[in-house]
Amino acid sequence: MRSPRTLRVSLGAAALAAALAAALLCGCADPGGLKISGPAQSPPATTAGPVYVSEGPGKPPQRRPEALTLSDTVQLTGLRWQTWGGPTAEGVGSLAGTWCGTGCPAKSYKAKVTLSGLVRQDRSAYYSRATVDADGLPAERSAPVSAGLRDLRLHVPQR
């Protein structure tokens, strides 16, 4: 049998524990419920690392290149990028190459390039498509030439 003193200490400890539990559960709560203020957290960035474009197998990946060869017949130079790293990259520069075929003047044209089709890899991403819009193409060649500058496939290195 327990002594009266042990019984008093046990009852006192139980009462203290009950009071603390009640205070923790009820004492700090706002009668109106939980309130959250401030802006919501942004989701994590969709690209975990740098974004590149590749000119082909064995060529180094590039970020915001000043010149870019999109195919055997399409070269861009003097590029200035307005956006880079998101779902699309947009830049302006000059278009040159043999993409126009015979009968086109051997000159460059002002052009806008849009890179898209972001392919994510472990710690980086690559653009896989390009579209080029050129100003001042010869009228008789504008439609077929423009069609050849749409949805160009870009090289994406294997992981």
Disulfide bonds with the S-S distance in Angstrom:
Cys100-Cys104 1.40
